[in-house]
Amino acid sequence: MKLPFSFFSTIVRLFLFVSFVISAFNGHSQDLELVKAEHPGNKWVIEEYSVLKENPSVKHGQYKRIYFEKVEVTGQYDNNIKTGVWEFYDRKGELMQRYDYSNKQLLFNEGFIHTTSEADTTIEQAVLIGGVSEFYGIIGKNLRYPASANRKGVQGRVYISFEITEKGEMVNEKILKGIGEGCEEEALRVVKLIPDEWIPAKLNGEPVVTSMVVPINFRLDNRKKSKK
């Protein structure tokens, strides 16, 4: 039995109407509110992003982080998940890294990847998403000079070691060498603030665990020292 053309026409119109209603509902449910928030430990760091009005804890849409009025990071959230291409800049405003979160692909990187080849072996060093500027940016914005070290004029470098797993997680953070007066503990604290967003090291193209060591500098202002 053949159905009349008007029947199919009615079904199509009904489908389009339902699609329109669903689309309108989703658009309404995704109403956004712009947020400008100061970093809790550094008033010069400002984050600009949008959240869902019905759930302010969910970031959705464009994201921007600004430090001393210069853009450091730009990207996009989709219901609290980083998506698309994110860009990371240094303090001079120069692009340091471009990373595609949707495809988990490093598109551009400045000065952080080291690849070495010996015989039939190729090694790629682990890379933090955000690069060098992001790593030391987190350190610099959160590092607090221990009061005892400040009073006694203690300066120098603390060396912290850690491992990057095959999944890109940072683990086993340890103090290798310190200068005393609480500087080691402070250095370890700020290193642990680095997010688990690493591209793992690779051996002949396969992810492997790797160890890294970073120096954390403690330096007093010269003018303060001269007044003591």
PEBELTA-V225909 format. One record per residue. N is the residue number from 1. RES is the residue in three letters. SS is DSSP state (H for helix, E for strand, - for the rest). PHI is phi in radians with two decimals (NA if undefined). D_CENTER is the distance of its C-alpha to the mean C-alpha in whole Angstrom. Layout:
n=N res=RES ss=SS phi=PHI d_center=D_CENTER
n=N res=RES ss=SS phi=PHI d_center=D_CENTER
This chain:
n=1 res=MET ss=- phi=NA d_center=62
n=2 res=LYS ss=- phi=-1.57 d_center=60
n=3 res=LEU ss=- phi=-1.49 d_center=58
n=4 res=PRO ss=- phi=-1.15 d_center=59
n=5 res=PHE ss=H phi=-1.02 d_center=57
n=6 res=SER ss=H phi=-1.08 d_center=56
n=7 res=PHE ss=H phi=-1.12 d_center=55
n=8 res=PHE ss=H phi=-1.12 d_center=52
n=9 res=SER ss=H phi=-1.10 d_center=51
n=10 res=THR ss=H phi=-1.13 d_center=51
n=11 res=ILE ss=H phi=-1.08 d_center=49
n=12 res=VAL ss=H phi=-1.08 d_center=46
n=13 res=ARG ss=H phi=-1.12 d_center=47
n=14 res=LEU ss=H phi=-1.12 d_center=46
n=15 res=PHE ss=H phi=-1.09 d_center=43
n=16 res=LEU ss=H phi=-1.13 d_center=42
n=17 res=PHE ss=H phi=-1.15 d_center=42
n=18 res=VAL ss=H phi=-1.09 d_center=40
n=19 res=SER ss=H phi=-1.07 d_center=37
n=20 res=PHE ss=H phi=-1.12 d_center=37
n=21 res=VAL ss=H phi=-1.10 d_center=37
n=22 res=ILE ss=H phi=-1.11 d_center=34
n=23 res=SER ss=H phi=-1.09 d_center=33
n=24 res=ALA ss=H phi=-1.15 d_center=34
n=25 res=PHE ss=H phi=-1.13 d_center=33
n=26 res=ASN ss=H phi=-1.11 d_center=29
n=27 res=GLY ss=H phi=-1.08 d_center=29
n=28 res=HIS ss=H phi=-1.18 d_center=30
n=29 res=SER ss=H phi=-1.22 d_center=28
n=30 res=GLN ss=- phi=-1.80 d_center=25
n=31 res=ASP ss=- phi=-1.02 d_center=26
n=32 res=LEU ss=E phi=-1.99 d_center=23
n=33 res=GLU ss=E phi=-2.30 d_center=22
n=34 res=LEU ss=E phi=-1.33 d_center=20
n=35 res=VAL ss=E phi=-2.17 d_center=19
n=36 res=LYS ss=E phi=-2.15 d_center=18
n=37 res=ALA ss=E phi=-2.20 d_center=17
n=38 res=GLU ss=E phi=-1.40 d_center=17
n=39 res=HIS ss=E phi=-1.10 d_center=14
n=40 res=PRO ss=- phi=-1.05 d_center=16
n=41 res=GLY ss=- phi=-1.93 d_center=17
n=42 res=ASN ss=E phi=-2.69 d_center=17
n=43 res=LYS ss=E phi=-1.20 d_center=19
n=44 res=TRP ss=E phi=-1.47 d_center=18
n=45 res=VAL ss=E phi=-1.73 d_center=14
n=46 res=ILE ss=E phi=-2.08 d_center=15
n=47 res=GLU ss=E phi=-1.88 d_center=13
n=48 res=GLU ss=E phi=-2.10 d_center=15
n=49 res=TYR ss=E phi=-2.78 d_center=15
n=50 res=SER ss=E phi=-1.92 d_center=17
n=51 res=VAL ss=E phi=-2.24 d_center=18
n=52 res=LEU ss=E phi=-1.24 d_center=21
n=53 res=LYS ss=- phi=-1.04 d_center=24
n=54 res=GLU ss=- phi=-1.40 d_center=26
n=55 res=ASN ss=E phi=-2.64 d_center=23
n=56 res=PRO ss=E phi=-1.08 d_center=21
n=57 res=SER ss=E phi=-1.43 d_center=18
n=58 res=VAL ss=E phi=-1.80 d_center=17
n=59 res=LYS ss=E phi=-1.40 d_center=15
n=60 res=HIS ss=E phi=-2.67 d_center=16
n=61 res=GLY ss=E phi=1.88 d_center=16
n=62 res=GLN ss=E phi=-1.14 d_center=15
n=63 res=TYR ss=E phi=-2.28 d_center=12
n=64 res=LYS ss=E phi=-2.58 d_center=12
n=65 res=ARG ss=E phi=-2.08 d_center=11
n=66 res=ILE ss=E phi=-2.14 d_center=13
n=67 res=TYR ss=E phi=-2.27 d_center=14
n=68 res=PHE ss=- phi=0.87 d_center=18
n=69 res=GLU ss=- phi=1.17 d_center=19
n=70 res=LYS ss=E phi=-2.06 d_center=17
n=71 res=VAL ss=E phi=-1.21 d_center=14
n=72 res=GLU ss=E phi=-1.79 d_center=11
n=73 res=VAL ss=E phi=-2.46 d_center=9
n=74 res=THR ss=E phi=-2.33 d_center=10
n=75 res=GLY ss=E phi=-3.10 d_center=10
n=76 res=GLN ss=E phi=-2.56 d_center=12
n=77 res=TYR ss=E phi=-1.91 d_center=12
n=78 res=ASP ss=E phi=-2.23 d_center=16
n=79 res=ASN ss=- phi=0.91 d_center=17
n=80 res=ASN ss=- phi=1.29 d_center=13
n=81 res=ILE ss=E phi=-1.93 d_center=12
n=82 res=LYS ss=E phi=-1.20 d_center=10
n=83 res=THR ss=E phi=-2.33 d_center=12
n=84 res=GLY ss=E phi=1.17 d_center=14
n=85 res=VAL ss=E phi=-1.58 d_center=13
n=86 res=TRP ss=E phi=-1.89 d_center=9
n=87 res=GLU ss=E phi=-2.16 d_center=10
n=88 res=PHE ss=E phi=-2.18 d_center=9
n=89 res=TYR ss=E phi=-2.13 d_center=12
n=90 res=ASP ss=- phi=-1.55 d_center=13
n=91 res=ARG ss=- phi=-1.19 d_center=16
n=92 res=LYS ss=- phi=-1.51 d_center=19
n=93 res=GLY ss=- phi=1.48 d_center=17
n=94 res=GLU ss=- phi=-1.59 d_center=17
n=95 res=LEU ss=E phi=-1.15 d_center=15
n=96 res=MET ss=E phi=-1.86 d_center=13
n=97 res=GLN ss=E phi=-2.75 d_center=11
n=98 res=ARG ss=E phi=-2.30 d_center=12
n=99 res=TYR ss=E phi=-2.28 d_center=10
n=100 res=ASP ss=E phi=-1.70 d_center=12
n=101 res=TYR ss=- phi=-1.22 d_center=11
n=102 res=SER ss=- phi=-1.12 d_center=15
n=103 res=ASN ss=- phi=-1.83 d_center=16
n=104 res=LYS ss=- phi=0.88 d_center=14
n=105 res=GLN ss=E phi=-2.35 d_center=15
n=106 res=LEU ss=E phi=-1.43 d_center=13
n=107 res=LEU ss=E phi=-1.63 d_center=15
n=108 res=PHE ss=E phi=-2.71 d_center=15
n=109 res=ASN ss=E phi=-2.61 d_center=14
n=110 res=GLU ss=- phi=-1.99 d_center=16
n=111 res=GLY ss=- phi=1.25 d_center=17
n=112 res=PHE ss=- phi=-2.34 d_center=15
n=113 res=ILE ss=- phi=-1.63 d_center=17
n=114 res=HIS ss=- phi=-2.17 d_center=20
n=115 res=THR ss=E phi=-2.00 d_center=23
n=116 res=THR ss=E phi=-2.14 d_center=26
n=117 res=SER ss=E phi=-2.29 d_center=29
n=118 res=GLU ss=E phi=-2.38 d_center=32
n=119 res=ALA ss=- phi=0.96 d_center=35
n=120 res=ASP ss=- phi=-1.78 d_center=34
n=121 res=THR ss=E phi=-2.01 d_center=30
n=122 res=THR ss=E phi=-2.13 d_center=27
n=123 res=ILE ss=E phi=-2.08 d_center=24
n=124 res=GLU ss=E phi=-1.99 d_center=20
n=125 res=GLN ss=- phi=-1.24 d_center=18
n=126 res=ALA ss=- phi=-1.12 d_center=15
n=127 res=VAL ss=E phi=-2.27 d_center=12
n=128 res=LEU ss=E phi=-1.33 d_center=8
n=129 res=ILE ss=- phi=-1.17 d_center=6
n=130 res=GLY ss=- phi=2.07 d_center=6
n=131 res=GLY ss=H phi=1.36 d_center=9
n=132 res=VAL ss=H phi=-1.05 d_center=11
n=133 res=SER ss=H phi=-1.10 d_center=11
n=134 res=GLU ss=H phi=-1.22 d_center=7
n=135 res=PHE ss=H phi=-1.05 d_center=9
n=136 res=TYR ss=H phi=-1.34 d_center=12
n=137 res=GLY ss=H phi=-1.15 d_center=11
n=138 res=ILE ss=H phi=-1.11 d_center=9
n=139 res=ILE ss=H phi=-1.08 d_center=13
n=140 res=GLY ss=H phi=-1.10 d_center=15
n=141 res=LYS ss=H phi=-1.36 d_center=14
n=142 res=ASN ss=H phi=-1.98 d_center=15
n=143 res=LEU ss=- phi=-1.20 d_center=17
n=144 res=ARG ss=- phi=-2.12 d_center=21
n=145 res=TYR ss=- phi=-1.21 d_center=24
n=146 res=PRO ss=- phi=-1.00 d_center=26
n=147 res=ALA ss=H phi=-1.02 d_center=30
n=148 res=SER ss=H phi=-1.13 d_center=32
n=149 res=ALA ss=H phi=-1.13 d_center=30
n=150 res=ASN ss=H phi=-1.15 d_center=30
n=151 res=ARG ss=H phi=-1.11 d_center=34
n=152 res=LYS ss=H phi=-1.59 d_center=35
n=153 res=GLY ss=- phi=1.21 d_center=33
n=154 res=VAL ss=- phi=-1.33 d_center=31
n=155 res=GLN ss=- phi=-2.38 d_center=29
n=156 res=GLY ss=E phi=2.49 d_center=28
n=157 res=ARG ss=E phi=-2.04 d_center=25
n=158 res=VAL ss=E phi=-1.90 d_center=24
n=159 res=TYR ss=E phi=-1.87 d_center=22
n=160 res=ILE ss=E phi=-2.04 d_center=20
n=161 res=SER ss=E phi=-1.90 d_center=20
n=162 res=PHE ss=E phi=-2.81 d_center=18
n=163 res=GLU ss=E phi=-2.10 d_center=18
n=164 res=ILE ss=E phi=-1.96 d_center=16
n=165 res=THR ss=- phi=-1.36 d_center=17
n=166 res=GLU ss=- phi=-1.13 d_center=18
n=167 res=LYS ss=- phi=-1.64 d_center=16
n=168 res=GLY ss=- phi=1.46 d_center=13
n=169 res=GLU ss=- phi=-1.72 d_center=13
n=170 res=MET ss=E phi=-1.68 d_center=13
n=171 res=VAL ss=E phi=-2.39 d_center=17
n=172 res=ASN ss=E phi=0.96 d_center=20
n=173 res=GLU ss=E phi=-1.23 d_center=19
n=174 res=LYS ss=E phi=-2.48 d_center=22
n=175 res=ILE ss=E phi=-1.48 d_center=24
n=176 res=LEU ss=E phi=-1.65 d_center=25
n=177 res=LYS ss=E phi=-2.65 d_center=27
n=178 res=GLY ss=- phi=-2.30 d_center=27
n=179 res=ILE ss=- phi=-2.24 d_center=29
n=180 res=GLY ss=- phi=1.52 d_center=30
n=181 res=GLU ss=- phi=0.99 d_center=30
n=182 res=GLY ss=- phi=1.51 d_center=27
n=183 res=CYS ss=H phi=-1.18 d_center=25
n=184 res=GLU ss=H phi=-1.08 d_center=24
n=185 res=GLU ss=H phi=-1.13 d_center=23
n=186 res=GLU ss=H phi=-1.19 d_center=21
n=187 res=ALA ss=H phi=-1.10 d_center=19
n=188 res=LEU ss=H phi=-1.12 d_center=19
n=189 res=ARG ss=H phi=-1.06 d_center=17
n=190 res=VAL ss=H phi=-1.28 d_center=15
n=191 res=VAL ss=H phi=-1.12 d_center=14
n=192 res=LYS ss=- phi=-1.21 d_center=13
n=193 res=LEU ss=- phi=-1.39 d_center=11
n=194 res=ILE ss=- phi=-1.11 d_center=8
n=195 res=PRO ss=- phi=-1.22 d_center=7
n=196 res=ASP ss=- phi=-1.41 d_center=9
n=197 res=GLU ss=- phi=-2.20 d_center=7
n=198 res=TRP ss=E phi=-1.98 d_center=9
n=199 res=ILE ss=E phi=-1.54 d_center=12
n=200 res=PRO ss=- phi=-1.12 d_center=15
n=201 res=ALA ss=E phi=-1.11 d_center=18
n=202 res=LYS ss=E phi=-2.28 d_center=21
n=203 res=LEU ss=E phi=-2.01 d_center=25
n=204 res=ASN ss=- phi=0.93 d_center=27
n=205 res=GLY ss=- phi=1.53 d_center=24
n=206 res=GLU ss=E phi=-1.84 d_center=23
n=207 res=PRO ss=E phi=-1.06 d_center=20
n=208 res=VAL ss=E phi=-2.44 d_center=21
n=209 res=VAL ss=- phi=-1.29 d_center=21
n=210 res=THR ss=E phi=-2.40 d_center=20
n=211 res=SER ss=E phi=-1.85 d_center=20
n=212 res=MET ss=E phi=-2.40 d_center=19
n=213 res=VAL ss=E phi=-2.29 d_center=20
n=214 res=VAL ss=E phi=-2.23 d_center=18
n=215 res=PRO ss=E phi=-1.60 d_center=20
n=216 res=ILE ss=E phi=-2.03 d_center=19
n=217 res=ASN ss=E phi=-1.52 d_center=22
n=218 res=PHE ss=E phi=-2.09 d_center=24
n=219 res=ARG ss=- phi=-2.41 d_center=26
n=220 res=LEU ss=- phi=-1.40 d_center=28
n=221 res=ASP ss=- phi=-1.14 d_center=29
n=222 res=ASN ss=H phi=-1.05 d_center=33
n=223 res=ARG ss=H phi=-1.19 d_center=34
n=224 res=LYS ss=H phi=-1.19 d_center=34
n=225 res=LYS ss=H phi=-1.10 d_center=35
n=226 res=SER ss=H phi=-1.19 d_center=38
n=227 res=LYS ss=H phi=-1.47 d_center=39
n=228 res=LYS ss=- phi=-1.39 d_center=40
